[in-house]
Amino acid sequence: LCYQRLWDGTENVANAQTRCAELHNSLVFWEGTVTNVKLLSITNTYQSILNKFPAFVAEHFNCVYGRTVKSLCDYNDPNEINDCTILREYTPNKCTLKDHNLYTYEITLKMTSSFWSLNPEAYLLLSNDFKNFTLRIKPKDQLWFKGTLFNNQSAGADGILGSLKINVNGEEIGCITCADGE
């Protein structure tokens, strides 16, 4: 409800942000329609450490802790063969630490409800734990999700609760209606 006056045009964003910022860490259980799915960040602790070493040392340990680029190819999947060919052709490394990557995803959802006077967007951040689910969803899928609201300082003014971007750290997620049927 802290957004209502902003959406009605009776106050500015700064007023709404001042009031809504206090909702930081509030638990929500909402539904929405997917409009976009993005990879927000990739972290690889092994790679971060090995980047501090000279290239010939790092390459050796890439192979010790990772696997060869050639071994990534699944020769039963034509799409993967193409991706592997490109990777082998353009990467300077013969080994990769890709298996140690941790991903953070952002799902943009159009919120629909009689509660909202407009259809605002929620930006749901999901950890690597949700990778399998996140990579299967498509635009127009309808999802339910549970998470905590947060002030995303790194996004600047648009990341503060009360702006038109509603940021949620995802804790649970599921399909109401999904293209892949799950």
VEXLUMDO-986606 format. One record per residue: residue in one letter; z, x, y of N, C-alpha, C in turn. Coordinates in Angstrom, 1 decimal. Atoms other than C-alpha are relative to their C-alpha. Example, Ala and Ser with C-alpha at 12.3 -4.5 7.8 and 13.67 -1.06 7.14 Angstrom:
BEGIN
[a; [0.0; 0.9; -1.2]; [7.8; 12.3; -4.5]; [0.0; 0.9; 1.2]]
[s; [0.0; -0.9; -1.1]; [7.1; 13.7; -1.1]; [0.8; -0.8; 1.1]]
END
This chain:
BEGIN
[l; [0.0; 0.8; -1.2]; [0.0; 0.0; 0.0]; [0.0; 0.8; 1.3]]
[c; [-0.1; -0.8; -1.2]; [0.4; 2.9; 2.4]; [-1.4; 0.2; 0.6]]
[y; [1.4; -0.2; -0.5]; [-3.5; 3.0; 2.7]; [-0.5; -1.3; 0.8]]
[q; [0.5; 1.3; -0.5]; [-3.8; -0.7; 3.8]; [-0.4; 0.0; 1.4]]
[r; [0.3; 0.0; -1.4]; [-3.6; -0.2; 7.5]; [-1.2; 0.9; 0.4]]
[l; [1.1; -0.9; -0.2]; [-6.1; 2.7; 7.4]; [-1.3; -0.7; -0.4]]
[w; [1.2; 0.7; 0.4]; [-8.6; 0.6; 5.5]; [-0.3; -1.2; 0.8]]
[d; [0.2; 1.1; -0.9]; [-8.1; -2.3; 7.8]; [-0.5; 0.4; 1.3]]
[g; [0.4; -0.5; -1.3]; [-8.9; -0.1; 10.7]; [1.1; -0.1; 1.1]]
[t; [-1.1; 0.2; -1.0]; [-5.5; -0.7; 12.4]; [0.8; 1.3; 0.3]]
[e; [-0.7; -1.3; -0.3]; [-4.4; 3.0; 12.3]; [-1.0; 1.1; -0.4]]
[n; [0.8; -1.1; 0.3]; [-5.9; 6.5; 12.0]; [0.5; 0.7; -1.3]]
[v; [-0.3; -0.7; 1.3]; [-5.9; 8.9; 9.0]; [1.3; 0.8; 0.2]]
[a; [-1.2; -0.8; -0.2]; [-3.1; 11.1; 10.5]; [1.3; -0.9; -0.2]]
[n; [-1.1; 0.9; 0.2]; [-0.8; 8.0; 10.6]; [0.2; -0.3; -1.5]]
[a; [-0.1; 0.3; 1.4]; [-1.6; 7.1; 7.0]; [0.5; 1.3; -0.8]]
[q; [-0.4; -1.2; 0.8]; [-1.2; 10.8; 5.8]; [1.5; 0.2; 0.2]]
[t; [-1.4; -0.2; -0.3]; [2.2; 11.0; 7.5]; [0.9; -0.9; -0.9]]
[r; [-0.8; 1.0; 0.8]; [3.4; 7.9; 5.6]; [-0.3; 0.3; -1.5]]
[c; [0.3; -0.1; 1.4]; [1.6; 8.5; 2.3]; [0.3; 1.4; -0.6]]
[a; [-0.3; -1.4; 0.6]; [2.3; 12.3; 1.9]; [1.3; -0.1; -0.8]]
[e; [-1.3; 0.1; 0.8]; [5.8; 11.2; 0.6]; [-0.3; -0.5; -1.4]]
[l; [0.3; 0.5; 1.4]; [4.1; 9.7; -2.5]; [-0.3; 1.2; -0.9]]
[h; [0.2; -1.2; 0.9]; [3.6; 13.3; -3.8]; [0.9; -0.1; -1.2]]
[n; [-0.7; 0.1; 1.3]; [4.7; 13.4; -7.5]; [0.3; -1.4; -0.4]]
[s; [-0.2; 1.4; 0.5]; [4.6; 9.6; -7.8]; [-0.9; -0.2; -1.2]]
[l; [0.8; 0.3; 1.2]; [3.5; 8.4; -11.2]; [-0.8; -1.2; 0.2]]
[v; [0.9; 1.2; -0.1]; [0.5; 6.1; -11.3]; [-0.7; -0.2; -1.4]]
[f; [0.7; 0.4; 1.2]; [-1.3; 4.2; -14.1]; [-1.1; -0.8; 0.5]]
[w; [1.2; 0.7; -0.6]; [-4.8; 3.2; -12.9]; [-1.2; 0.0; -0.9]]
[e; [1.3; 0.1; 0.6]; [-8.3; 2.3; -14.0]; [-1.0; 0.3; 1.0]]
[g; [1.1; -0.3; -0.9]; [-11.6; 3.4; -12.6]; [-1.3; 0.2; -0.7]]
[t; [1.4; -0.3; 0.6]; [-15.3; 4.0; -13.1]; [-0.4; 1.4; 0.4]]
[v; [0.4; -1.4; -0.2]; [-16.5; 7.5; -13.5]; [-1.3; 0.1; 0.9]]
[t; [1.2; -0.2; -0.8]; [-18.9; 8.6; -10.8]; [-0.5; 1.5; -0.1]]
[n; [0.3; -1.4; 0.1]; [-18.8; 12.4; -11.4]; [1.0; 0.7; -0.8]]
[v; [-0.9; -0.8; 0.7]; [-17.4; 15.0; -13.7]; [-0.4; 1.5; 0.3]]
[k; [0.3; -1.4; -0.4]; [-17.1; 18.7; -12.5]; [1.0; 0.9; -0.7]]
[l; [-0.9; -1.1; 0.4]; [-15.7; 21.9; -13.7]; [0.5; 0.6; 1.3]]
[l; [-0.6; -0.4; -1.2]; [-13.3; 22.9; -11.0]; [0.4; 1.5; 0.0]]
[s; [-0.4; -1.4; 0.1]; [-12.1; 26.3; -12.2]; [0.0; 0.5; -1.4]]
[i; [0.0; -0.7; 1.3]; [-12.3; 28.8; -15.0]; [1.0; 1.2; 0.2]]
[t; [-0.9; -1.1; 0.0]; [-9.4; 31.2; -15.8]; [-0.1; 0.7; -1.3]]
[n; [0.0; -0.7; 1.2]; [-9.5; 33.9; -18.3]; [0.9; 1.3; 0.2]]
[t; [-0.9; -1.1; -0.2]; [-6.5; 36.2; -18.4]; [-0.5; 1.3; -0.6]]
[y; [0.5; -1.3; 0.6]; [-8.1; 38.7; -20.8]; [-1.0; 0.6; 1.0]]
[q; [1.0; -0.5; -0.9]; [-11.1; 39.0; -18.4]; [0.6; 0.6; 1.2]]
[s; [-0.6; -0.5; -1.2]; [-8.9; 39.4; -15.4]; [0.6; 1.4; -0.2]]
[i; [-0.6; -1.3; 0.3]; [-7.0; 42.3; -17.1]; [-1.1; 1.1; -0.2]]
[l; [1.1; -1.0; 0.3]; [-10.2; 44.0; -18.4]; [-0.8; 0.4; 1.2]]
[n; [0.8; -0.4; -1.2]; [-11.9; 43.9; -15.0]; [0.6; 1.1; 0.8]]
[k; [-0.6; -1.1; -0.6]; [-9.4; 46.5; -13.9]; [-0.3; 1.3; -0.6]]
[f; [0.4; -1.2; 0.7]; [-10.7; 49.0; -16.3]; [-1.4; 0.5; 0.3]]
[p; [1.4; -0.5; -0.1]; [-13.9; 51.2; -16.1]; [-0.9; -0.9; -1.0]]
[a; [0.9; 0.9; 0.7]; [-16.9; 49.3; -17.4]; [-0.1; 0.4; -1.5]]
[f; [0.2; -0.3; 1.4]; [-17.3; 51.3; -20.7]; [1.3; -0.3; -0.8]]
[v; [-1.2; 0.3; 0.7]; [-13.6; 50.7; -21.6]; [0.1; -1.6; -0.1]]
[a; [0.0; 1.4; 0.0]; [-13.8; 47.0; -20.6]; [-1.0; -0.6; -1.1]]
[e; [1.0; 0.5; 0.9]; [-17.0; 46.5; -22.7]; [0.6; 0.2; -1.5]]
[h; [-0.6; -0.2; 1.4]; [-15.2; 48.0; -25.8]; [1.0; -1.1; -0.3]]
[f; [-1.1; 1.0; 0.2]; [-12.2; 45.6; -25.4]; [-0.6; -1.4; 0.1]]
[n; [0.6; 1.3; 0.1]; [-14.5; 42.7; -24.7]; [-0.4; -0.3; -1.4]]
[c; [0.4; 0.2; 1.4]; [-15.8; 43.2; -28.2]; [1.2; -0.1; -1.0]]
[v; [-1.2; 0.0; 0.9]; [-12.3; 43.8; -29.7]; [0.7; -1.4; 0.1]]
[y; [-0.7; 1.3; -0.3]; [-10.8; 40.6; -28.1]; [-0.9; -1.2; 0.0]]
[g; [1.0; 1.0; 0.0]; [-14.0; 38.6; -27.9]; [-0.9; -0.1; -1.2]]
[r; [1.0; 0.0; 1.1]; [-17.1; 38.1; -29.9]; [-1.3; 0.3; 0.6]]
[t; [1.3; -0.3; -0.5]; [-20.7; 39.1; -29.7]; [-0.7; -1.2; 0.6]]
[v; [0.8; 1.1; -0.6]; [-23.0; 37.0; -27.6]; [-0.8; -0.7; -1.0]]
[k; [0.9; 0.6; 1.1]; [-25.3; 36.6; -30.6]; [0.8; -0.9; -0.9]]
[s; [-0.8; 0.9; 0.9]; [-22.4; 35.0; -32.6]; [0.3; -1.3; 0.6]]
[l; [-0.2; 1.3; -0.6]; [-22.2; 32.2; -30.1]; [-1.0; -1.0; -0.4]]
[c; [1.2; 0.9; 0.2]; [-25.5; 30.8; -31.2]; [0.2; -0.8; -1.3]]
[d; [0.0; 0.9; 1.1]; [-25.5; 27.8; -33.5]; [-1.5; -0.3; -0.3]]
[y; [1.4; 0.1; 0.2]; [-28.9; 27.9; -35.0]; [-0.5; -1.4; -0.5]]
[n; [0.4; 1.3; 0.4]; [-28.8; 24.3; -36.1]; [-0.2; -1.0; 1.3]]
[d; [0.1; 0.8; -1.3]; [-28.7; 23.0; -32.4]; [-1.0; 0.6; 0.9]]
[p; [1.0; -0.5; -0.8]; [-31.9; 23.5; -30.5]; [0.4; 0.3; 1.4]]
[n; [-0.4; -0.2; -1.4]; [-30.2; 23.2; -27.1]; [0.8; 1.3; 0.0]]
[e; [-0.8; -1.2; 0.0]; [-27.7; 25.9; -28.1]; [-0.8; 1.2; -0.2]]
[i; [0.9; -1.1; 0.2]; [-30.4; 28.2; -29.3]; [-0.6; 0.4; 1.4]]
[n; [0.5; -0.3; -1.4]; [-32.0; 28.0; -25.8]; [1.0; 0.6; 0.9]]
[d; [-1.1; -0.6; -0.8]; [-28.7; 28.6; -24.1]; [0.3; 1.4; -0.4]]
[c; [-0.3; -1.4; 0.5]; [-28.0; 31.6; -26.3]; [-1.1; 1.0; 0.4]]
[t; [1.1; -0.8; -0.3]; [-31.5; 33.0; -25.7]; [0.1; 0.5; 1.5]]
[i; [-0.2; -0.3; -1.5]; [-30.9; 32.8; -21.9]; [1.2; 1.0; 0.2]]
[l; [-1.2; -0.9; -0.2]; [-27.4; 34.3; -22.2]; [-0.3; 1.4; -0.5]]
[r; [0.3; -1.4; 0.5]; [-28.6; 37.2; -24.4]; [-0.9; 0.7; 0.9]]
[e; [1.0; -0.7; -0.8]; [-31.5; 37.9; -22.1]; [0.6; 0.5; 1.3]]
[y; [-0.4; -0.3; -1.4]; [-29.6; 37.9; -18.8]; [1.4; 0.6; 0.2]]
[t; [-1.4; -0.6; -0.2]; [-26.0; 39.0; -19.5]; [-0.1; 1.5; -0.3]]
[p; [0.0; -1.4; 0.2]; [-25.4; 42.7; -19.2]; [1.0; 0.4; -1.2]]
[n; [-1.0; -0.3; 1.1]; [-22.6; 42.4; -21.9]; [-0.5; -0.4; -1.3]]
[k; [0.4; 0.4; 1.4]; [-23.1; 42.4; -25.6]; [1.1; -0.9; -0.6]]
[c; [-1.1; 0.8; 0.5]; [-19.7; 40.7; -26.1]; [0.5; -0.9; 1.1]]
[t; [-0.5; 0.9; -1.0]; [-18.0; 37.8; -24.4]; [1.5; -0.4; -0.3]]
[l; [-1.4; 0.5; 0.2]; [-14.4; 36.6; -23.9]; [0.0; -1.5; 0.3]]
[k; [0.1; 1.4; -0.3]; [-15.6; 33.0; -23.4]; [1.0; -0.9; -0.8]]
[d; [-1.0; 0.8; 0.8]; [-13.3; 31.7; -26.2]; [1.4; 0.0; 0.7]]
[h; [-1.3; 0.0; -0.7]; [-10.3; 32.6; -23.9]; [0.0; -0.7; 1.3]]
[n; [0.0; 0.7; -1.2]; [-11.5; 30.6; -21.0]; [0.9; -1.2; 0.0]]
[l; [-0.8; 1.2; -0.2]; [-9.2; 27.9; -19.7]; [-0.7; -0.7; 1.2]]
[y; [0.7; 0.7; -1.0]; [-10.9; 25.2; -17.7]; [0.8; -1.1; 0.7]]
[t; [-0.6; 1.2; -0.8]; [-9.8; 22.7; -15.0]; [-1.2; -0.9; 0.4]]
[y; [1.1; 1.0; -0.3]; [-11.9; 19.6; -14.6]; [0.4; -1.0; 1.1]]
[e; [-0.3; 1.0; -1.0]; [-12.2; 17.1; -11.8]; [-0.9; -1.2; -0.3]]
[i; [0.8; 1.3; 0.2]; [-13.3; 13.5; -12.6]; [0.2; -0.8; 1.2]]
[t; [0.0; 0.9; -1.2]; [-14.2; 11.4; -9.6]; [-0.2; -1.4; -0.6]]
[l; [0.0; 1.4; 0.4]; [-13.4; 7.7; -10.2]; [-0.1; -1.0; 1.1]]
[k; [0.0; 1.1; -1.0]; [-14.3; 4.7; -8.1]; [1.0; -1.0; -0.5]]
[m; [-1.1; 0.9; 0.4]; [-11.2; 2.5; -8.1]; [-0.4; -1.4; 0.3]]
[t; [0.3; 1.4; -0.2]; [-11.7; -1.2; -8.5]; [1.2; -0.8; -0.3]]
[s; [-1.1; 0.9; 0.2]; [-9.0; -3.8; -8.1]; [0.1; -0.9; 1.2]]
[s; [-0.3; 0.9; -1.1]; [-8.0; -6.7; -6.0]; [1.1; 0.6; 0.9]]
[f; [-1.1; -0.6; -0.8]; [-5.1; -4.5; -4.8]; [-0.7; 0.8; 1.1]]
[w; [0.7; -0.8; -1.0]; [-7.6; -2.2; -2.9]; [-0.9; -0.9; 0.8]]
[s; [1.0; 0.8; -0.9]; [-9.4; -3.7; 0.1]; [-1.3; 0.6; 0.0]]
[l; [1.3; -0.8; 0.2]; [-12.1; -1.0; -0.3]; [0.0; 0.5; -1.4]]
[n; [0.1; -0.6; 1.3]; [-13.2; 0.8; -3.4]; [0.2; 1.5; 0.2]]
[p; [-0.1; -1.5; -0.2]; [-11.7; 4.3; -2.8]; [-0.2; 0.8; -1.2]]
[e; [0.2; -0.9; 1.2]; [-12.2; 7.3; -5.0]; [1.3; 0.7; -0.3]]
[a; [-1.1; -0.8; 0.5]; [-9.6; 9.0; -7.0]; [-0.6; 1.3; -0.6]]
[y; [0.5; -1.3; 0.5]; [-10.0; 12.7; -7.9]; [1.1; 0.4; -1.0]]
[l; [-0.9; -0.2; 1.1]; [-8.4; 13.2; -11.3]; [-0.2; 1.4; -0.5]]
[l; [0.0; -1.3; 0.5]; [-7.6; 16.8; -12.2]; [0.6; 0.1; -1.4]]
[l; [-0.4; -0.1; 1.4]; [-7.4; 17.6; -15.9]; [0.0; 1.4; -0.5]]
[s; [-0.1; -1.4; 0.5]; [-6.4; 20.8; -17.7]; [-0.9; 0.1; -1.2]]
[n; [0.8; -0.3; 1.1]; [-8.1; 22.5; -20.5]; [0.3; -0.8; -1.3]]
[d; [-0.5; 0.9; 1.1]; [-6.1; 20.3; -22.9]; [-0.9; -1.2; -0.2]]
[f; [0.8; 1.2; 0.1]; [-8.5; 17.5; -22.1]; [-1.5; 0.3; -0.1]]
[k; [1.4; -0.4; 0.0]; [-11.7; 19.5; -22.6]; [-0.9; -0.8; -0.8]]
[n; [0.9; 0.7; 0.9]; [-13.1; 17.7; -25.6]; [-0.3; -1.4; 0.5]]
[f; [0.2; 1.3; -0.5]; [-12.6; 14.3; -24.0]; [-0.9; 0.0; 1.3]]
[t; [0.7; -0.1; -1.3]; [-13.8; 15.3; -20.5]; [-1.5; 0.3; -0.2]]
[l; [1.4; -0.3; 0.2]; [-17.1; 16.8; -21.8]; [-0.8; -1.1; -0.6]]
[r; [0.8; 1.2; 0.6]; [-18.0; 13.5; -23.6]; [-0.2; -1.1; 1.0]]
[i; [0.1; 1.2; -0.8]; [-17.5; 11.1; -20.7]; [-1.3; 0.2; 0.9]]
[k; [1.2; 0.1; -0.7]; [-20.5; 10.0; -18.6]; [0.3; -0.9; 1.3]]
[p; [-0.1; 0.9; -1.1]; [-21.0; 8.4; -15.2]; [-0.1; -1.4; -0.4]]
[k; [-0.1; 1.5; 0.3]; [-20.3; 4.6; -15.3]; [0.9; -0.3; -1.2]]
[d; [-1.1; 0.3; 1.0]; [-17.7; 5.0; -18.1]; [1.2; -0.5; 0.7]]
[q; [-1.3; 0.5; -0.6]; [-14.6; 3.0; -17.4]; [1.2; 0.6; -0.8]]
[l; [-1.1; -0.7; 0.6]; [-11.4; 4.9; -18.0]; [1.3; -0.6; 0.6]]
[w; [-1.3; 0.2; -0.5]; [-7.7; 4.3; -17.7]; [0.6; 1.4; 0.0]]
[f; [-0.6; -1.3; -0.1]; [-5.5; 7.2; -16.7]; [1.4; -0.1; 0.6]]
[k; [-1.4; -0.1; -0.5]; [-1.9; 8.1; -16.0]; [0.2; 1.4; 0.5]]
[g; [-0.3; -1.4; -0.5]; [-0.8; 11.0; -13.8]; [0.8; -0.1; 1.3]]
[t; [-0.8; 0.0; -1.3]; [1.0; 12.0; -10.6]; [-0.9; 0.3; 1.2]]
[l; [0.6; -0.2; -1.3]; [-0.2; 11.8; -7.1]; [0.4; 1.4; 0.5]]
[f; [-0.4; -1.3; -0.6]; [-0.3; 15.2; -5.3]; [-0.8; 0.2; 1.3]]
[n; [0.7; -0.5; -1.2]; [-1.1; 16.7; -1.9]; [-0.7; 1.3; -0.4]]
[n; [0.8; -1.2; 0.4]; [-3.9; 19.1; -2.6]; [-0.3; 0.8; 1.3]]
[q; [0.1; -0.8; -1.2]; [-3.3; 21.6; 0.2]; [-1.3; 0.9; 0.1]]
[s; [1.1; -0.9; 0.0]; [-6.2; 23.8; -0.9]; [-1.3; -0.8; 0.5]]
[a; [1.1; 0.8; -0.4]; [-8.6; 20.9; 0.0]; [0.0; -0.3; 1.5]]
[g; [-0.1; 0.3; -1.4]; [-7.5; 20.9; 3.6]; [0.5; -1.4; 0.3]]
[a; [-0.4; 1.3; -0.4]; [-6.9; 17.7; 5.5]; [-0.4; -1.1; -1.0]]
[d; [0.4; 1.1; 1.0]; [-8.8; 15.6; 2.9]; [0.8; 0.0; -1.2]]
[g; [-0.8; 0.0; 1.2]; [-6.4; 16.7; 0.2]; [1.4; -0.6; 0.2]]
[i; [-1.3; 0.6; -0.2]; [-3.3; 15.2; 1.8]; [-0.1; -1.5; -0.3]]
[l; [0.0; 1.4; 0.3]; [-2.4; 11.8; 0.4]; [0.0; -0.8; 1.4]]
[g; [0.2; 0.7; -1.2]; [-3.3; 9.2; 3.0]; [-1.4; 0.1; 0.5]]
[s; [1.4; -0.1; -0.4]; [-6.8; 10.5; 3.5]; [-0.8; -0.9; -1.0]]
[l; [0.8; 0.8; 0.9]; [-9.7; 8.8; 1.7]; [-0.1; 0.6; -1.4]]
[k; [0.0; -0.6; 1.3]; [-9.4; 11.2; -1.2]; [1.4; -0.1; -0.6]]
[i; [-1.3; 0.2; 0.6]; [-6.6; 10.3; -3.6]; [0.0; 1.0; -1.2]]
[n; [0.0; -1.0; 1.0]; [-5.7; 13.3; -5.8]; [1.1; -0.3; -1.0]]
[v; [-0.9; 0.3; 1.1]; [-4.1; 12.8; -9.2]; [0.0; 1.1; -1.0]]
[n; [-0.1; -0.9; 1.2]; [-2.9; 15.4; -11.8]; [0.1; -0.9; -1.2]]
[g; [0.1; 0.8; 1.2]; [-3.9; 13.8; -15.1]; [1.0; 0.4; -1.1]]
[e; [-0.9; -0.3; 1.1]; [-1.4; 13.5; -17.9]; [-0.4; -0.7; -1.3]]
[e; [0.6; 0.7; 1.1]; [-3.1; 10.9; -20.1]; [-1.3; -0.7; 0.5]]
[i; [1.3; 0.6; -0.4]; [-6.6; 9.4; -20.2]; [-0.6; -0.6; -1.2]]
[g; [0.7; 0.6; 1.1]; [-8.6; 7.1; -22.3]; [-1.1; -0.9; 0.4]]
[c; [1.1; 0.9; -0.3]; [-11.7; 4.9; -22.5]; [0.3; -1.4; 0.0]]
[i; [0.0; 1.4; 0.0]; [-11.9; 1.3; -21.6]; [-1.4; -0.4; -0.6]]
[t; [1.4; 0.1; 0.5]; [-15.7; 1.3; -22.0]; [-0.7; 1.3; 0.2]]
[c; [0.6; -1.3; -0.1]; [-17.4; 4.6; -22.7]; [-1.4; 0.0; -0.8]]
[a; [1.3; -0.1; 0.5]; [-21.0; 5.4; -23.5]; [0.0; 0.5; -1.5]]
[d; [0.0; -0.5; 1.4]; [-20.1; 7.3; -26.7]; [0.9; -0.8; -0.9]]
[g; [-0.7; 1.0; 0.9]; [-18.0; 4.4; -28.0]; [1.4; 0.4; -0.3]]
[e; [-1.3; -0.4; 0.3]; [-14.7; 6.3; -28.1]; [1.0; -0.3; 1.1]]
END
